Amino acid sequence: KLNVTEREAEELRLQLRLKQTEHEESHLEMQTKLNEAEKTAEELQLKQTQCELEMRKKLNVTEKEAEELRLQLRIKQTENEESHNKLNAAEKESEELRLQLRLNQTEYEQEMQ
């Protein structure tokens, strides 16, 4: 009867080792899956960061282009104002010359009478 008990004890020890081995394998599989998931998460985070940086670069370029366009618009507006002022000055001078011409004609006509 002692041999049976030793045999049963050995069998139980072997079953326990088998269960421990299965548990360790299962644990290793889960750890491997966790490591893979963490690696995937890190890769996705890196891609997201790269996308954000790219978007910021594009936004900075767009803002720079917008600022350049605003400056060009201000320059054109200033040029337009200067041209408008020159036009007004030329019209005023033209009107003064017409008045002077009329005055001269009137004086001439009076002298001829």
ZITAZI-V594713 format. One line per field, one symbol per residue. phi: phi as a letter, one per 40 degrees, with the letter a starting at -180 (. if undefined). burial: b if it has 16 or more other C-alpha atoms within 10 Angstrom, else e. A space follows every 50 residues. Layout:
BEGIN
phi = ???
burial = ???
END
This chain:
BEGIN
phi = .ccccccccccccccccccccccccccccccccccccccccccccccccc cccccccccccccccccccccccccccccccccccccccccccccccccc ccccccccccccc
burial = eeeeeeeeeeeeeeeeeeeeeeeeeeeeeeeeeeeeeeeeeeeeeeeeee eeeeeeeeeeeeeeeeeeeeeeeeeeeeeeeeeeeeeeeeeeeeeeeeee eeeeeeeeeeeee
END
